Amino acid sequence: MTPSSFSLLAVPVLVFAASAGHAGQPQNSASLNGADAQIKLVFENIQQRRLAAALDEVDRLVVRHPNFRLAHLVRGDLLLARAGPIGKFGNTGHASTERLDELRAEALTRLRAHVNRPPADLLPRYLLWFGPLQRHAIVIDSNLSRVYVYENAGGTPRLVEDYYTTLGKYGIEKNLEGDKKTPIGAYYVTSQIPGSKLPDLYGWGAFPINYPNEWDRRLGKTGYGIWLHGVPSDTYARAPWASDGCIALANPDIEKLGERVQTGVTPVIIADRVEWLTPKAWRVERDAFMLQLQTWRADWESLDTERYLSHYARDFRSDGMDISAWSAHKRRVNGAKTWIKVTLASVSVFRSPGKQDLVAVTFDQDYRSSNLSQQTRKRQYWVVENGRWRIAYEAPVQSSKVILPESFPGKSR
């Protein structure tokens, strides 16, 4: 048999060719994890026509992860290739066409992610300002079915690991209950549920996030129970688009991810395609926004109520008040004060992916004045209006409850 007769070569060659536009761009050196690193090495050996080495590596992979079905499929093709030409990737009569299509999609998705690694010299646009307690942030690239974990390295994001993931079977931008889509936006991990308290469908365990968040509810989005979770014990990974909206990772991966997650603290940014900025451009965006935030705080302290209100958008909403009601309320309250002092602590600022310029800001507010003092955990959403950042939502942060996914086994609807 000649290497050219082995059609699996077409898979990595096709993907590598499709990514040729990235040639010469430095790739991020964060190490791949476990099975990801091994399957990448298998495909690299195939691409280089080192089929014996590929078979040796995939043999080690299936011993380590016996439920990794994609690895078994690749191994079967490699064994068949010894006997003669094979027709296509996944040349087996023992699996359904649908299942083979899912495994082929997984193979291509993993390969696309490996040849489109996050550029080493660029940063994700969304992670503008880490709070002092936030050790890590999670950024999900839906287009690549990839979960990226960034470390807070003195305020600058630094990629430390990444994982393959499964997303909603009908895509992204969740809007309605039951649409089986994964939401796009900026969220937080709200809790952790061990696998021992869940059906086997969720594997090692789960990390619910706060979908729908305050902005989602403002837009009228429905649905609930979006989790990062594991997979059933009889499999290693699922197809790229196969969940009911949740983010599903291999059990070893969700377990390792769990070592970095802080409940109530870790942000989860879900994007269609991650936007990248140079460090200089990222700092410019960050500093420009932080200046607006501090100017809002200073204008509040100044007791110049009209200047303070100029920071609010025309379509502002807060606890049932629109901009007219909010303005009247603030004029009345501030008119009775002789001084105000506002301190912001534990500030975090994350840009929300999507078509609209939207930034979520969370902070501990210490408000003191001549006739009232109070401490509040607050969240704001800022939008760009007439070329300037303005506040479109502001309210105290509400505690999140654990809500089961829409398709949780045995759950009454």
RACOR-V252729 format. One record per helix or strand of 2 or more residues. SS is the DSSP state (@ for helix, = for strand). FROM is the first residue (numbers start at 0). LEN is the number of residues. If there is no record, write none. Layout:
((SS;FROM;LEN) (SS;FROM;LEN))
This chain:
((@;2;3) (@;8;10) (@;19;3) (@;33;14) (@;50;14) (@;68;15) (@;96;19) (=;121;3) (=;126;3) (=;135;6) (@;141;3) (=;145;8) (=;155;9) (=;165;3) (=;184;5) (=;192;2) (@;194;3) (@;199;3) (=;204;5) (@;213;5) (=;226;3) (=;240;3) (=;246;2) (@;250;8) (=;266;5) (=;275;3) (@;278;23) (@;304;5) (=;311;7) (=;320;2) (@;322;12) (=;339;12) (=;357;12) (=;372;13) (=;387;9))
